[in-house]
Amino acid sequence: SFSPRDRDRKKLDQLKERKGVALQQATYALRSALRLKQMSKNMKIHHESLSNFLFTKTEPRLYYKPAKLIPLTQMRAKICKRVIMEECEIKMKRFDAQIKREMSRTETKKRVAADAAKQYKRQTSL
């Protein structure tokens, strides 16, 4: 019941919509990656500041700074600092993996948008 012209117009509209959706998704993935990158930086700064404190063995941890650093607390401070920085490294690796996934999604969506744009150009030039 649709004329060939109506079908072509509908197909072009679908291509335009697909391109727009892909670009929106690519933009969202890029923003998400940038947000994760900023969170990663903030987390590293936070852990670096925590590394100057001692913490309790209980959960949740309580962080404190002793009034005097005697040899025993100095040794404990080094251990606490190493533990905190190791935890930070583990979290940073997770953030990096998540950022890579988001950037991959961005590239995929950009390709989808570019393909839709090419198809749209081909259809309109006919």
C-alpha positions in Angstrom: 0.0 0.0 0.0 3.0 2.3 0.3 4.5 3.8 -2.8 8.2 3.3 -3.5 8.8 6.9 -2.7 7.2 6.5 0.7 9.3 3.4 1.4 12.5 5.2 0.4 11.6 8.2 2.6 10.9 5.9 5.5 14.2 4.0 5.0 16.1 7.4 5.0 14.3 8.4 8.2 15.3 5.2 9.8 18.9 5.7 8.7 19.0 9.2 10.1 17.5 8.0 13.4 20.0 5.1 13.6 22.9 7.6 13.1 21.5 9.9 15.7 21.0 7.2 18.3 24.5 5.8 17.6 26.1 9.3 18.1 24.1 9.8 21.3 25.4 6.4 22.6 28.9 7.2 21.6 28.7 10.6 23.4 27.3 8.9 26.5 30.1 6.3 26.5 32.7 9.0 26.1 31.3 11.0 29.0 31.2 7.9 31.1 34.8 7.2 30.3 35.8 10.7 31.2 33.8 10.5 34.4 35.5 7.3 35.3 38.9 8.9 34.6 38.1 11.7 37.0 36.9 9.3 39.6 40.1 7.4 39.2 42.2 10.5 39.8 40.1 11.5 42.8 40.4 8.0 44.3 44.2 8.0 43.9 44.5 11.4 45.7 42.2 10.1 48.5 44.3 7.0 48.9 47.5 8.9 48.9 46.2 11.1 51.7 45.0 8.0 53.7 48.5 6.5 53.3 49.7 9.0 55.9 47.6 7.4 58.6 47.5 4.1 60.5 44.3 2.0 60.5 42.7 -0.5 62.8 42.3 -4.2 62.0 38.5 -3.9 62.5 36.0 -3.5 59.8 35.1 -0.8 58.9 38.6 0.5 59.2 39.3 3.5 61.5 42.1 5.7 60.4 44.2 7.6 63.0 47.5 9.4 63.4 49.4 8.6 66.6 50.7 11.5 68.7 54.2 10.0 68.8 55.8 7.6 66.3 57.8 5.1 68.3 59.7 2.4 66.3 56.8 0.0 66.6 54.3 2.5 65.2 56.8 3.6 62.5 57.0 0.0 61.3 53.2 -0.3 61.4 52.9 3.0 59.5 55.0 1.6 56.7 52.9 -1.6 56.6 49.6 0.5 56.5 51.0 2.7 53.8 52.0 -0.3 51.6 48.6 -2.0 52.2 46.7 1.2 51.2 48.8 1.8 48.1 48.3 -1.9 47.0 44.6 -1.5 47.4 44.8 1.7 45.4 46.7 0.0 42.6 44.0 -2.8 42.4 41.2 -0.2 42.2 43.2 1.8 39.6 43.5 -1.4 37.4 39.7 -1.9 37.7 39.1 1.7 36.7 41.5 1.4 33.8 39.7 -1.7 32.5 36.3 0.0 32.8 37.6 3.0 31.0 38.9 0.8 28.2 35.5 -0.9 27.9 33.8 2.5 27.7 36.3 3.8 25.1 35.7 0.6 23.0 32.0 1.2 23.2 32.6 4.8 22.0 34.5 3.6 19.0 31.9 1.0 18.1 29.1 3.5 18.3 31.1 6.0 16.2 31.5 3.3 13.5 27.8 2.5 13.5 27.0 6.2 13.1 29.5 6.6 10.3 28.1 3.5 8.5 24.6 4.9 8.9 25.8 8.2 7.5 27.4 6.5 4.5 24.2 4.6 3.8 22.2 7.7 4.1 24.4 9.5 1.6 24.3 6.6 -0.8 20.5 6.5 -0.6 20.1 10.3 -1.0 22.4 10.5 -4.0 20.4 7.9 -5.9 
